[in-house]
Amino acid sequence: MGHLLNEPISAEHDPSGRLTAYEWRGARYAVDEVLKTYGSAPENRIYRVRITGENGPAVAELGRDADRWRLRHVFSA
């Protein structure tokens, strides 16, 4: 079961616009792989991603609304 958070994050992108990492509560998490995306518009989607942080690997669900990103859920890997 995941933890519902719905908190803002600071997203990092590579030059092509791909999500590569994000910062949340002062910690940085690398995005290793996008597992799934859903939503109707590219600027308003949900991304399920495999991440690596200080505590090891996990799966996170991120929401994007234009340029604002939110961490919705974190699941143990």
PDB file of N, CA, C and O in Angstrom:
ATOM      1  N   MET A   1       0.845  -1.166   0.000  1.00  0.00           N
ATOM      2  CA  MET A   1       0.000   0.000   0.000  1.00  0.00           C
ATOM      3  C   MET A   1       0.894   1.234   0.000  1.00  0.00           C
ATOM      4  O   MET A   1       1.928   1.248   0.667  1.00  0.00           O
ATOM      5  N   GLY A   2       0.509   2.258  -0.734  1.00  0.00           N
ATOM      6  CA  GLY A   2       1.296   3.471  -0.834  1.00  0.00           C
ATOM      7  C   GLY A   2       0.865   4.510   0.182  1.00  0.00           C
ATOM      8  O   GLY A   2      -0.167   4.371   0.839  1.00  0.00           O
ATOM      9  N   HIS A   3       1.662   5.538   0.300  1.00  0.00           N
ATOM     10  CA  HIS A   3       1.372   6.650   1.193  1.00  0.00           C
ATOM     11  C   HIS A   3       0.880   7.828   0.359  1.00  0.00           C
ATOM     12  O   HIS A   3       1.605   8.306  -0.513  1.00  0.00           O
ATOM     13  N   LEU A   4      -0.329   8.301   0.606  1.00  0.00           N
ATOM     14  CA  LEU A   4      -0.879   9.442  -0.103  1.00  0.00           C
ATOM     15  C   LEU A   4      -0.262  10.714   0.465  1.00  0.00           C
ATOM     16  O   LEU A   4      -0.359  10.982   1.662  1.00  0.00           O
ATOM     17  N   LEU A   5       0.374  11.495  -0.405  1.00  0.00           N
ATOM     18  CA  LEU A   5       1.067  12.693   0.051  1.00  0.00           C
ATOM     19  C   LEU A   5       0.504  13.965  -0.575  1.00  0.00           C
ATOM     20  O   LEU A   5       0.119  14.891   0.139  1.00  0.00           O
ATOM     21  N   ASN A   6       0.454  14.014  -1.907  1.00  0.00           N
ATOM     22  CA  ASN A   6      -0.037  15.176  -2.653  1.00  0.00           C
ATOM     23  C   ASN A   6       0.696  16.452  -2.243  1.00  0.00           C
ATOM     24  O   ASN A   6       0.067  17.453  -1.899  1.00  0.00           O
ATOM     25  N   GLU A   7       2.026  16.411  -2.281  1.00  0.00           N
ATOM     26  CA  GLU A   7       2.872  17.547  -1.901  1.00  0.00           C
ATOM     27  C   GLU A   7       3.659  18.044  -3.106  1.00  0.00           C
ATOM     28  O   GLU A   7       4.022  17.250  -3.974  1.00  0.00           O
ATOM     29  N   PRO A   8       3.931  19.356  -3.173  1.00  0.00           N
ATOM     30  CA  PRO A   8       4.696  19.900  -4.298  1.00  0.00           C
ATOM     31  C   PRO A   8       6.139  19.403  -4.287  1.00  0.00           C
ATOM     32  O   PRO A   8       6.730  19.174  -3.232  1.00  0.00           O
ATOM     33  N   ILE A   9       6.690  19.242  -5.494  1.00  0.00           N
ATOM     34  CA  ILE A   9       8.090  18.855  -5.657  1.00  0.00           C
ATOM     35  C   ILE A   9       8.748  19.791  -6.661  1.00  0.00           C
ATOM     36  O   ILE A   9       8.071  20.507  -7.399  1.00  0.00           O
ATOM     37  N   SER A  10      10.058  19.775  -6.676  1.00  0.00           N
ATOM     38  CA  SER A  10      10.836  20.514  -7.667  1.00  0.00           C
ATOM     39  C   SER A  10      11.391  19.498  -8.661  1.00  0.00           C
ATOM     40  O   SER A  10      12.284  18.720  -8.325  1.00  0.00           O
ATOM     41  N   ALA A  11      10.867  19.506  -9.877  1.00  0.00           N
ATOM     42  CA  ALA A  11      11.251  18.528 -10.896  1.00  0.00           C
ATOM     43  C   ALA A  11      12.467  18.999 -11.685  1.00  0.00           C
ATOM     44  O   ALA A  11      12.638  20.194 -11.926  1.00  0.00           O
ATOM     45  N   GLU A  12      13.312  18.044 -12.086  1.00  0.00           N
ATOM     46  CA  GLU A  12      14.482  18.317 -12.922  1.00  0.00           C
ATOM     47  C   GLU A  12      14.302  17.576 -14.242  1.00  0.00           C
ATOM     48  O   GLU A  12      13.812  16.448 -14.275  1.00  0.00           O
ATOM     49  N   HIS A  13      14.707  18.233 -15.336  1.00  0.00           N
ATOM     50  CA  HIS A  13      14.555  17.652 -16.668  1.00  0.00           C
ATOM     51  C   HIS A  13      15.874  17.717 -17.429  1.00  0.00           C
ATOM     52  O   HIS A  13      16.709  18.581 -17.161  1.00  0.00           O
ATOM     53  N   ASP A  14      16.061  16.799 -18.381  1.00  0.00           N
ATOM     54  CA  ASP A  14      17.221  16.873 -19.260  1.00  0.00           C
ATOM     55  C   ASP A  14      16.893  17.846 -20.402  1.00  0.00           C
ATOM     56  O   ASP A  14      15.763  18.326 -20.491  1.00  0.00           O
ATOM     57  N   PRO A  15      17.872  18.145 -21.282  1.00  0.00           N
ATOM     58  CA  PRO A  15      17.627  19.113 -22.357  1.00  0.00           C
ATOM     59  C   PRO A  15      16.454  18.750 -23.284  1.00  0.00           C
ATOM     60  O   PRO A  15      15.858  19.641 -23.889  1.00  0.00           O
ATOM     61  N   SER A  16      16.118  17.476 -23.402  1.00  0.00           N
ATOM     62  CA  SER A  16      15.000  17.087 -24.267  1.00  0.00           C
ATOM     63  C   SER A  16      13.652  17.174 -23.540  1.00  0.00           C
ATOM     64  O   SER A  16      12.614  16.906 -24.145  1.00  0.00           O
ATOM     65  N   GLY A  17      13.652  17.544 -22.251  1.00  0.00           N
ATOM     66  CA  GLY A  17      12.422  17.702 -21.499  1.00  0.00           C
ATOM     67  C   GLY A  17      12.001  16.483 -20.702  1.00  0.00           C
ATOM     68  O   GLY A  17      10.948  16.494 -20.065  1.00  0.00           O
ATOM     69  N   ARG A  18      12.808  15.433 -20.730  1.00  0.00           N
ATOM     70  CA  ARG A  18      12.496  14.205 -19.986  1.00  0.00           C
ATOM     71  C   ARG A  18      12.757  14.400 -18.497  1.00  0.00           C
ATOM     72  O   ARG A  18      13.767  14.989 -18.111  1.00  0.00           O
ATOM     73  N   LEU A  19      11.847  13.907 -17.662  1.00  0.00           N
ATOM     74  CA  LEU A  19      11.992  13.984 -16.215  1.00  0.00           C
ATOM     75  C   LEU A  19      13.153  13.095 -15.765  1.00  0.00           C
ATOM     76  O   LEU A  19      13.171  11.902 -16.066  1.00  0.00           O
ATOM     77  N   THR A  20      14.110  13.664 -15.054  1.00  0.00           N
ATOM     78  CA  THR A  20      15.291  12.900 -14.636  1.00  0.00           C
ATOM     79  C   THR A  20      15.412  12.759 -13.122  1.00  0.00           C
ATOM     80  O   THR A  20      16.015  11.800 -12.639  1.00  0.00           O
ATOM     81  N   ALA A  21      14.846  13.701 -12.367  1.00  0.00           N
ATOM     82  CA  ALA A  21      14.958  13.672 -10.907  1.00  0.00           C
ATOM     83  C   ALA A  21      13.974  14.670 -10.320  1.00  0.00           C
ATOM     84  O   ALA A  21      13.393  15.486 -11.036  1.00  0.00           O
ATOM     85  N   TYR A  22      13.795  14.594  -9.010  1.00  0.00           N
ATOM     86  CA  TYR A  22      13.006  15.608  -8.322  1.00  0.00           C
ATOM     87  C   TYR A  22      13.509  15.745  -6.895  1.00  0.00           C
ATOM     88  O   TYR A  22      14.151  14.846  -6.352  1.00  0.00           O
ATOM     89  N   GLU A  23      13.201  16.894  -6.299  1.00  0.00           N
ATOM     90  CA  GLU A  23      13.532  17.143  -4.898  1.00  0.00           C
ATOM     91  C   GLU A  23      12.244  17.254  -4.108  1.00  0.00           C
ATOM     92  O   GLU A  23      11.276  17.884  -4.536  1.00  0.00           O
ATOM     93  N   TRP A  24      12.258  16.616  -2.930  1.00  0.00           N
ATOM     94  CA  TRP A  24      11.094  16.628  -2.051  1.00  0.00           C
ATOM     95  C   TRP A  24      11.594  16.609  -0.613  1.00  0.00           C
ATOM     96  O   TRP A  24      12.386  15.747  -0.230  1.00  0.00           O
ATOM     97  N   ARG A  25      11.127  17.560   0.172  1.00  0.00           N
ATOM     98  CA  ARG A  25      11.514  17.684   1.588  1.00  0.00           C
ATOM     99  C   ARG A  25      13.030  17.667   1.782  1.00  0.00           C
ATOM    100  O   ARG A  25      13.540  17.051   2.718  1.00  0.00           O
ATOM    101  N   GLY A  26      13.734  18.346   0.894  1.00  0.00           N
ATOM    102  CA  GLY A  26      15.183  18.482   1.008  1.00  0.00           C
ATOM    103  C   GLY A  26      15.996  17.300   0.512  1.00  0.00           C
ATOM    104  O   GLY A  26      17.224  17.341   0.576  1.00  0.00           O
ATOM    105  N   ALA A  27      15.362  16.259   0.025  1.00  0.00           N
ATOM    106  CA  ALA A  27      16.070  15.083  -0.495  1.00  0.00           C
ATOM    107  C   ALA A  27      15.883  15.007  -2.007  1.00  0.00           C
ATOM    108  O   ALA A  27      14.855  15.426  -2.538  1.00  0.00           O
ATOM    109  N   ARG A  28      16.889  14.467  -2.690  1.00  0.00           N
ATOM    110  CA  ARG A  28      16.849  14.334  -4.149  1.00  0.00           C
ATOM    111  C   ARG A  28      16.618  12.873  -4.518  1.00  0.00           C
ATOM    112  O   ARG A  28      17.209  11.967  -3.930  1.00  0.00           O
ATOM    113  N   TYR A  29      15.747  12.661  -5.503  1.00  0.00           N
ATOM    114  CA  TYR A  29      15.401  11.321  -5.967  1.00  0.00           C
ATOM    115  C   TYR A  29      15.636  11.243  -7.470  1.00  0.00           C
ATOM    116  O   TYR A  29      15.111  12.064  -8.223  1.00  0.00           O
ATOM    117  N   ALA A  30      16.415  10.270  -7.909  1.00  0.00           N
ATOM    118  CA  ALA A  30      16.668  10.074  -9.337  1.00  0.00           C
ATOM    119  C   ALA A  30      15.527   9.255  -9.931  1.00  0.00           C
ATOM    120  O   ALA A  30      15.091   8.264  -9.343  1.00  0.00           O
ATOM    121  N   VAL A  31      15.051   9.672 -11.089  1.00  0.00           N
ATOM    122  CA  VAL A  31      14.019   8.926 -11.808  1.00  0.00           C
ATOM    123  C   VAL A  31      14.729   7.952 -12.731  1.00  0.00           C
ATOM    124  O   VAL A  31      15.368   8.356 -13.702  1.00  0.00           O
ATOM    125  N   ASP A  32      14.617   6.669 -12.423  1.00  0.00           N
ATOM    126  CA  ASP A  32      15.297   5.630 -13.201  1.00  0.00           C
ATOM    127  C   ASP A  32      14.506   5.225 -14.436  1.00  0.00           C
ATOM    128  O   ASP A  32      15.088   4.928 -15.480  1.00  0.00           O
ATOM    129  N   GLU A  33      13.180   5.211 -14.320  1.00  0.00           N
ATOM    130  CA  GLU A  33      12.351   4.730 -15.419  1.00  0.00           C
ATOM    131  C   GLU A  33      10.922   5.215 -15.239  1.00  0.00           C
ATOM    132  O   GLU A  33      10.407   5.238 -14.121  1.00  0.00           O
ATOM    133  N   VAL A  34      10.281   5.601 -16.332  1.00  0.00           N
ATOM    134  CA  VAL A  34       8.854   5.906 -16.318  1.00  0.00           C
ATOM    135  C   VAL A  34       8.139   4.596 -16.607  1.00  0.00           C
ATOM    136  O   VAL A  34       8.308   4.013 -17.677  1.00  0.00           O
ATOM    137  N   LEU A  35       7.341   4.136 -15.656  1.00  0.00           N
ATOM    138  CA  LEU A  35       6.650   2.865 -15.791  1.00  0.00           C
ATOM    139  C   LEU A  35       5.317   3.007 -16.519  1.00  0.00           C
ATOM    140  O   LEU A  35       4.917   2.122 -17.276  1.00  0.00           O
ATOM    141  N   LYS A  36       4.628   4.131 -16.283  1.00  0.00           N
ATOM    142  CA  LYS A  36       3.301   4.308 -16.860  1.00  0.00           C
ATOM    143  C   LYS A  36       2.939   5.783 -16.830  1.00  0.00           C
ATOM    144  O   LYS A  36       3.309   6.495 -15.897  1.00  0.00           O
ATOM    145  N   THR A  37       2.225   6.244 -17.835  1.00  0.00           N
ATOM    146  CA  THR A  37       1.661   7.593 -17.826  1.00  0.00           C
ATOM    147  C   THR A  37       0.179   7.478 -18.162  1.00  0.00           C
ATOM    148  O   THR A  37      -0.228   6.615 -18.940  1.00  0.00           O
ATOM    149  N   TYR A  38      -0.605   8.343 -17.578  1.00  0.00           N
ATOM    150  CA  TYR A  38      -2.008   8.401 -17.945  1.00  0.00           C
ATOM    151  C   TYR A  38      -2.528   9.804 -17.733  1.00  0.00           C
ATOM    152  O   TYR A  38      -2.001  10.563 -16.921  1.00  0.00           O
ATOM    153  N   GLY A  39      -3.556  10.134 -18.466  1.00  0.00           N
ATOM    154  CA  GLY A  39      -4.125  11.468 -18.481  1.00  0.00           C
ATOM    155  C   GLY A  39      -4.377  11.877 -19.914  1.00  0.00           C
ATOM    156  O   GLY A  39      -3.797  11.308 -20.839  1.00  0.00           O
ATOM    157  N   SER A  40      -5.231  12.853 -20.103  1.00  0.00           N
ATOM    158  CA  SER A  40      -5.649  13.199 -21.456  1.00  0.00           C
ATOM    159  C   SER A  40      -4.748  14.214 -22.153  1.00  0.00           C
ATOM    160  O   SER A  40      -4.631  14.185 -23.378  1.00  0.00           O
ATOM    161  N   ALA A  41      -4.130  15.081 -21.427  1.00  0.00           N
ATOM    162  CA  ALA A  41      -3.305  16.130 -22.044  1.00  0.00           C
ATOM    163  C   ALA A  41      -1.862  16.013 -21.566  1.00  0.00           C
ATOM    164  O   ALA A  41      -1.625  15.685 -20.403  1.00  0.00           O
ATOM    165  N   PRO A  42      -0.879  16.280 -22.460  1.00  0.00           N
ATOM    166  CA  PRO A  42       0.530  16.168 -22.056  1.00  0.00           C
ATOM    167  C   PRO A  42       0.903  17.055 -20.868  1.00  0.00           C
ATOM    168  O   PRO A  42       1.779  16.692 -20.084  1.00  0.00           O
ATOM    169  N   GLU A  43       0.254  18.211 -20.724  1.00  0.00           N
ATOM    170  CA  GLU A  43       0.601  19.108 -19.623  1.00  0.00           C
ATOM    171  C   GLU A  43      -0.191  18.815 -18.353  1.00  0.00           C
ATOM    172  O   GLU A  43      -0.048  19.522 -17.355  1.00  0.00           O
ATOM    173  N   ASN A  44      -1.021  17.780 -18.385  1.00  0.00           N
ATOM    174  CA  ASN A  44      -1.813  17.428 -17.198  1.00  0.00           C
ATOM    175  C   ASN A  44      -1.887  15.902 -17.113  1.00  0.00           C
ATOM    176  O   ASN A  44      -2.904  15.302 -17.460  1.00  0.00           O
ATOM    177  N   ARG A  45      -0.808  15.290 -16.652  1.00  0.00           N
ATOM    178  CA  ARG A  45      -0.721  13.836 -16.625  1.00  0.00           C
ATOM    179  C   ARG A  45      -0.279  13.325 -15.273  1.00  0.00           C
ATOM    180  O   ARG A  45       0.172  14.080 -14.411  1.00  0.00           O
ATOM    181  N   ILE A  46      -0.421  12.017 -15.110  1.00  0.00           N
ATOM    182  CA  ILE A  46       0.079  11.301 -13.949  1.00  0.00           C
ATOM    183  C   ILE A  46       1.185  10.383 -14.440  1.00  0.00           C
ATOM    184  O   ILE A  46       1.029   9.702 -15.454  1.00  0.00           O
ATOM    185  N   TYR A  47       2.303  10.363 -13.724  1.00  0.00           N
ATOM    186  CA  TYR A  47       3.454   9.530 -14.087  1.00  0.00           C
ATOM    187  C   TYR A  47       3.741   8.573 -12.938  1.00  0.00           C
ATOM    188  O   TYR A  47       3.887   8.999 -11.793  1.00  0.00           O
ATOM    189  N   ARG A  48       3.822   7.300 -13.236  1.00  0.00           N
ATOM    190  CA  ARG A  48       4.279   6.321 -12.253  1.00  0.00           C
ATOM    191  C   ARG A  48       5.728   6.015 -12.631  1.00  0.00           C
ATOM    192  O   ARG A  48       6.000   5.568 -13.745  1.00  0.00           O
ATOM    193  N   VAL A  49       6.664   6.257 -11.692  1.00  0.00           N
ATOM    194  CA  VAL A  49       8.092   6.166 -11.997  1.00  0.00           C
ATOM    195  C   VAL A  49       8.823   5.317 -10.962  1.00  0.00           C
ATOM    196  O   VAL A  49       8.431   5.252  -9.796  1.00  0.00           O
ATOM    197  N   ARG A  50       9.886   4.674 -11.414  1.00  0.00           N
ATOM    198  CA  ARG A  50      10.792   3.959 -10.515  1.00  0.00           C
ATOM    199  C   ARG A  50      11.874   4.961 -10.133  1.00  0.00           C
ATOM    200  O   ARG A  50      12.491   5.585 -10.996  1.00  0.00           O
ATOM    201  N   ILE A  51      12.097   5.107  -8.827  1.00  0.00           N
ATOM    202  CA  ILE A  51      13.042   6.104  -8.330  1.00  0.00           C
ATOM    203  C   ILE A  51      14.096   5.454  -7.442  1.00  0.00           C
ATOM    204  O   ILE A  51      13.920   4.343  -6.942  1.00  0.00           O
ATOM    205  N   THR A  52      15.201   6.184  -7.262  1.00  0.00           N
ATOM    206  CA  THR A  52      16.231   5.791  -6.313  1.00  0.00           C
ATOM    207  C   THR A  52      16.566   7.007  -5.464  1.00  0.00           C
ATOM    208  O   THR A  52      16.846   8.086  -5.984  1.00  0.00           O
ATOM    209  N   GLY A  53      16.533   6.817  -4.156  1.00  0.00           N
ATOM    210  CA  GLY A  53      16.868   7.887  -3.222  1.00  0.00           C
ATOM    211  C   GLY A  53      17.808   7.367  -2.159  1.00  0.00           C
ATOM    212  O   GLY A  53      18.382   6.288  -2.307  1.00  0.00           O
ATOM    213  N   GLU A  54      17.971   8.121  -1.095  1.00  0.00           N
ATOM    214  CA  GLU A  54      18.865   7.732  -0.001  1.00  0.00           C
ATOM    215  C   GLU A  54      18.478   6.396   0.617  1.00  0.00           C
ATOM    216  O   GLU A  54      19.347   5.634   1.042  1.00  0.00           O
ATOM    217  N   ASN A  55      17.180   6.108   0.671  1.00  0.00           N
ATOM    218  CA  ASN A  55      16.698   4.872   1.296  1.00  0.00           C
ATOM    219  C   ASN A  55      16.543   3.725   0.316  1.00  0.00           C
ATOM    220  O   ASN A  55      15.931   2.709   0.645  1.00  0.00           O
ATOM    221  N   GLY A  56      17.087   3.872  -0.884  1.00  0.00           N
ATOM    222  CA  GLY A  56      17.019   2.810  -1.877  1.00  0.00           C
ATOM    223  C   GLY A  56      15.907   3.030  -2.890  1.00  0.00           C
ATOM    224  O   GLY A  56      15.384   4.137  -3.020  1.00  0.00           O
ATOM    225  N   PRO A  57      15.546   1.966  -3.612  1.00  0.00           N
ATOM    226  CA  PRO A  57      14.560   2.095  -4.681  1.00  0.00           C
ATOM    227  C   PRO A  57      13.125   2.126  -4.157  1.00  0.00           C
ATOM    228  O   PRO A  57      12.820   1.605  -3.084  1.00  0.00           O
ATOM    229  N   ALA A  58      12.262   2.750  -4.943  1.00  0.00           N
ATOM    230  CA  ALA A  58      10.828   2.811  -4.643  1.00  0.00           C
ATOM    231  C   ALA A  58      10.101   3.136  -5.941  1.00  0.00           C
ATOM    232  O   ALA A  58      10.727   3.355  -6.978  1.00  0.00           O
ATOM    233  N   VAL A  59       8.796   3.165  -5.874  1.00  0.00           N
ATOM    234  CA  VAL A  59       7.960   3.584  -6.989  1.00  0.00           C
ATOM    235  C   VAL A  59       7.147   4.777  -6.505  1.00  0.00           C
ATOM    236  O   VAL A  59       6.575   4.751  -5.415  1.00  0.00           O
ATOM    237  N   ALA A  60       7.103   5.823  -7.324  1.00  0.00           N
ATOM    238  CA  ALA A  60       6.365   7.032  -6.956  1.00  0.00           C
ATOM    239  C   ALA A  60       5.367   7.368  -8.048  1.00  0.00           C
ATOM    240  O   ALA A  60       5.557   7.027  -9.215  1.00  0.00           O
ATOM    241  N   GLU A  61       4.313   8.034  -7.650  1.00  0.00           N
ATOM    242  CA  GLU A  61       3.336   8.528  -8.611  1.00  0.00           C
ATOM    243  C   GLU A  61       3.363  10.046  -8.524  1.00  0.00           C
ATOM    244  O   GLU A  61       3.113  10.625  -7.467  1.00  0.00           O
ATOM    245  N   LEU A  62       3.670  10.680  -9.649  1.00  0.00           N
ATOM    246  CA  LEU A  62       3.807  12.128  -9.717  1.00  0.00           C
ATOM    247  C   LEU A  62       2.692  12.705 -10.580  1.00  0.00           C
ATOM    248  O   LEU A  62       2.344  12.133 -11.613  1.00  0.00           O
ATOM    249  N   GLY A  63       2.143  13.816 -10.168  1.00  0.00           N
ATOM    250  CA  GLY A  63       1.135  14.507 -10.953  1.00  0.00           C
ATOM    251  C   GLY A  63       1.713  15.777 -11.540  1.00  0.00           C
ATOM    252  O   GLY A  63       2.478  16.485 -10.885  1.00  0.00           O
ATOM    253  N   ARG A  64       1.340  16.063 -12.789  1.00  0.00           N
ATOM    254  CA  ARG A  64       1.828  17.270 -13.451  1.00  0.00           C
ATOM    255  C   ARG A  64       0.634  18.089 -13.920  1.00  0.00           C
ATOM    256  O   ARG A  64      -0.261  17.578 -14.594  1.00  0.00           O
ATOM    257  N   ASP A  65       0.633  19.362 -13.556  1.00  0.00           N
ATOM    258  CA  ASP A  65      -0.369  20.307 -14.010  1.00  0.00           C
ATOM    259  C   ASP A  65       0.384  21.498 -14.576  1.00  0.00           C
ATOM    260  O   ASP A  65       0.808  22.381 -13.831  1.00  0.00           O
ATOM    261  N   ALA A  66       0.549  21.524 -15.895  1.00  0.00           N
ATOM    262  CA  ALA A  66       1.385  22.511 -16.588  1.00  0.00           C
ATOM    263  C   ALA A  66       2.819  22.370 -16.073  1.00  0.00           C
ATOM    264  O   ALA A  66       3.429  21.318 -16.262  1.00  0.00           O
ATOM    265  N   ASP A  67       3.365  23.388 -15.435  1.00  0.00           N
ATOM    266  CA  ASP A  67       4.740  23.309 -14.916  1.00  0.00           C
ATOM    267  C   ASP A  67       4.793  23.004 -13.426  1.00  0.00           C
ATOM    268  O   ASP A  67       5.871  23.020 -12.833  1.00  0.00           O
ATOM    269  N   ARG A  68       3.661  22.732 -12.820  1.00  0.00           N
ATOM    270  CA  ARG A  68       3.634  22.396 -11.390  1.00  0.00           C
ATOM    271  C   ARG A  68       3.578  20.883 -11.238  1.00  0.00           C
ATOM    272  O   ARG A  68       2.735  20.213 -11.835  1.00  0.00           O
ATOM    273  N   TRP A  69       4.489  20.360 -10.429  1.00  0.00           N
ATOM    274  CA  TRP A  69       4.564  18.922 -10.172  1.00  0.00           C
ATOM    275  C   TRP A  69       4.210  18.657  -8.715  1.00  0.00           C
ATOM    276  O   TRP A  69       4.506  19.470  -7.839  1.00  0.00           O
ATOM    277  N   ARG A  70       3.570  17.505  -8.457  1.00  0.00           N
ATOM    278  CA  ARG A  70       3.228  17.085  -7.097  1.00  0.00           C
ATOM    279  C   ARG A  70       3.559  15.599  -6.931  1.00  0.00           C
ATOM    280  O   ARG A  70       3.372  14.798  -7.846  1.00  0.00           O
ATOM    281  N   LEU A  71       4.042  15.264  -5.765  1.00  0.00           N
ATOM    282  CA  LEU A  71       4.256  13.877  -5.396  1.00  0.00           C
ATOM    283  C   LEU A  71       2.935  13.380  -4.822  1.00  0.00           C
ATOM    284  O   LEU A  71       2.495  13.849  -3.773  1.00  0.00           O
ATOM    285  N   ARG A  72       2.306  12.434  -5.506  1.00  0.00           N
ATOM    286  CA  ARG A  72       1.000  11.947  -5.074  1.00  0.00           C
ATOM    287  C   ARG A  72       1.108  10.752  -4.130  1.00  0.00           C
ATOM    288  O   ARG A  72       0.508  10.748  -3.055  1.00  0.00           O
ATOM    289  N   HIS A  73       1.871   9.744  -4.534  1.00  0.00           N
ATOM    290  CA  HIS A  73       2.017   8.521  -3.743  1.00  0.00           C
ATOM    291  C   HIS A  73       3.453   8.035  -3.803  1.00  0.00           C
ATOM    292  O   HIS A  73       4.177   8.313  -4.759  1.00  0.00           O
ATOM    293  N   VAL A  74       3.861   7.300  -2.761  1.00  0.00           N
ATOM    294  CA  VAL A  74       5.133   6.585  -2.754  1.00  0.00           C
ATOM    295  C   VAL A  74       4.827   5.141  -2.345  1.00  0.00           C
ATOM    296  O   VAL A  74       4.143   4.892  -1.352  1.00  0.00           O
ATOM    297  N   PHE A  75       5.345   4.209  -3.124  1.00  0.00           N
ATOM    298  CA  PHE A  75       5.144   2.784  -2.875  1.00  0.00           C
ATOM    299  C   PHE A  75       6.500   2.135  -2.611  1.00  0.00           C
ATOM    300  O   PHE A  75       7.485   2.505  -3.249  1.00  0.00           O
ATOM    301  N   SER A  76       6.572   1.196  -1.705  1.00  0.00           N
ATOM    302  CA  SER A  76       7.809   0.437  -1.480  1.00  0.00           C
ATOM    303  C   SER A  76       8.104  -0.409  -2.713  1.00  0.00           C
ATOM    304  O   SER A  76       7.195  -0.915  -3.370  1.00  0.00           O
ATOM    305  N   ALA A  77       9.379  -0.549  -3.010  1.00  0.00           N
ATOM    306  CA  ALA A  77       9.754  -1.360  -4.186  1.00  0.00           C
ATOM    307  C   ALA A  77      10.032  -2.784  -3.784  1.00  0.00           C
ATOM    308  O   ALA A  77      10.361  -3.612  -4.634  1.00  0.00           O
TER     309      ALA A  77
END
